[in-house]
Amino acid sequence: MFSYSSKDGINGNDYSVPTCNPSSVTNNTPPALVKTSKPPATASDIMETTNVSGEAIASLKDTIQRGCAYANEGNLAMAEKIYEQALSGCEMKHGSQHQATLAIMTTLGHLYADKGEAGKAERLYRKVLDVEEQTLGRDDKSTLGTVLNLGALLSEK
């Protein structure tokens, strides 16, 4: 349904986060992913450490990849919990207008759309669009991508 990029769209900066969409991603689950019934306890736990196969990983990028793996498995509820916590942690660390925060919001919006929660997805897409229009401009490719995501969602309503 959607096409995603892990690039932030701004001069190739190193703070991009991976994004995924369970309905459009092939099986690229990272190896050695431990299935767990509980996500990390708090957003700060995500920013500090996440355990995968007994190894501590301290990267928000790796946490998002974990959420993507759950989504690929069809465990959208777990993916949603991880994305929501990652969003909270990213907002605490970088702020609500940071490109990494916006990327997570977009990923979460895609997940909501796939779950049939169009209202939640629309609210996130519109929030991302507002920030991108203010910070990047209306003609930026990231902004235009968000317009495309919002348009596709609205056309399905």
C-alpha distance (Angstrom), angle and dihedral (degrees) to the residues before:
residue distance angle dihedral
M1 . . .
F2 3.81 . .
S3 3.77 134.4 .
Y4 3.78 119.3 -138.6
S5 3.76 140.2 -167.5
S6 3.77 129.7 -161.2
K7 3.79 90.1 -146.2
D8 3.78 119.1 102.0
G9 3.79 93.7 -139.5
I10 3.78 93.2 -130.0
N11 3.77 114.1 105.9
G12 3.82 91.9 -51.0
N13 3.81 92.2 -73.2
D14 3.79 116.2 -173.0
Y15 3.80 96.2 -122.7
S16 3.77 97.1 82.1
V17 3.78 118.9 128.8
P18 3.77 127.3 -152.0
T19 3.76 118.4 -104.6
C20 3.74 130.2 -162.9
N21 3.75 142.1 179.7
P22 3.79 117.6 -148.9
S23 3.80 93.5 -146.6
S24 3.80 94.6 54.0
V25 3.80 105.6 33.8
T26 3.76 124.1 94.3
N27 3.76 120.8 -139.4
N28 3.80 102.3 -68.5
T29 3.78 97.3 140.6
P30 3.79 109.7 161.8
P31 3.79 112.7 -108.8
A32 3.79 120.5 -103.3
L33 3.78 95.2 23.7
V34 3.78 110.3 162.8
K35 3.78 115.1 -139.7
T36 3.76 110.2 -133.7
S37 3.76 133.7 175.2
K38 3.77 93.8 -140.9
P39 3.80 131.2 54.6
P40 3.81 119.2 -144.0
A41 3.80 110.8 -61.7
T42 3.78 100.5 -116.5
A43 3.76 141.4 10.9
S44 3.78 89.9 -107.9
D45 3.81 88.9 55.9
I46 3.79 88.3 58.6
M47 3.78 91.5 50.4
E48 3.79 91.0 49.1
T49 3.81 109.7 33.4
T50 3.77 140.9 -12.5
N51 3.79 122.5 -174.6
V52 3.77 119.1 -132.8
S53 3.81 117.6 169.7
G54 3.78 89.7 -16.1
E55 3.79 92.1 -56.3
A56 3.77 120.3 117.5
I57 3.77 113.1 -130.0
A58 3.77 119.1 -168.9
S59 3.77 99.7 -169.8
L60 3.76 127.7 108.4
K61 3.80 86.1 -153.5
D62 3.79 90.7 58.7
T63 3.80 90.9 47.8
I64 3.80 90.7 53.6
Q65 3.79 89.4 48.9
R66 3.80 87.5 53.5
G67 3.79 89.9 53.2
C68 3.79 89.2 48.3
A69 3.79 90.2 52.4
Y70 3.80 90.5 53.3
A71 3.79 89.7 49.2
N72 3.81 90.6 50.2
E73 3.81 88.7 52.6
G74 3.79 88.9 53.5
N75 3.80 93.5 -110.1
L76 3.79 93.9 130.6
A77 3.81 93.9 160.5
M78 3.81 91.9 59.5
A79 3.80 91.9 42.7
E80 3.80 89.1 52.2
K81 3.81 92.3 51.9
I82 3.79 91.8 49.9
Y83 3.82 93.6 46.3
E84 3.81 91.7 47.9
Q85 3.79 91.6 50.7
A86 3.80 91.6 44.8
L87 3.80 89.1 51.4
S88 3.77 91.6 51.2
G89 3.80 91.9 48.3
C90 3.79 93.1 46.5
E91 3.80 91.7 49.3
M92 3.81 89.8 51.2
K93 3.79 92.8 48.5
H94 3.82 102.1 36.9
G95 3.80 107.7 13.4
S96 3.78 132.1 -114.5
Q97 3.81 96.4 -73.9
H98 3.80 98.3 51.8
Q99 3.81 115.6 116.8
A100 3.82 92.3 -124.0
T101 3.81 89.9 54.5
L102 3.79 90.8 49.2
A103 3.82 90.7 49.0
I104 3.80 90.9 54.4
M105 3.80 90.6 46.9
T106 3.79 89.2 52.9
T107 3.80 91.9 48.7
L108 3.78 90.4 49.9
G109 3.81 89.2 48.4
H110 3.80 89.9 54.1
L111 3.79 89.8 50.7
Y112 3.80 91.7 50.4
A113 3.80 89.7 49.6
D114 3.79 90.7 51.3
K115 3.80 89.9 49.8
G116 3.79 90.1 53.2
E117 3.81 93.1 -109.7
A118 3.79 95.1 130.8
G119 3.80 94.3 161.7
K120 3.80 92.7 58.1
A121 3.80 91.4 44.3
E122 3.79 92.2 49.7
R123 3.81 92.7 50.5
L124 3.82 91.2 52.6
Y125 3.80 94.2 45.2
R126 3.81 91.2 49.6
K127 3.80 91.4 48.7
V128 3.80 90.8 50.4
L129 3.80 90.7 46.2
D130 3.81 92.4 52.0
V131 3.80 92.3 52.0
E132 3.81 93.8 44.1
E133 3.79 93.0 49.4
Q134 3.82 89.8 51.6
T135 3.79 97.4 43.2
L136 3.81 105.3 28.6
G137 3.78 103.7 22.2
R138 3.78 132.8 -117.3
D139 3.82 95.0 -80.4
D140 3.80 97.6 51.8
K141 3.80 114.3 117.0
S142 3.82 92.3 -125.4
T143 3.79 90.3 53.2
L144 3.78 91.2 47.5
G145 3.81 90.1 49.3
T146 3.79 89.5 55.1
V147 3.82 90.0 48.9
L148 3.82 87.3 53.2
N149 3.83 92.2 49.6
L150 3.80 91.5 49.1
G151 3.79 92.3 46.2
A152 3.79 92.8 50.1
L153 3.79 90.6 49.7
L154 3.80 93.7 48.3
S155 3.80 92.4 47.1
E156 3.81 89.2 58.7
K157 3.81 94.6 53.4
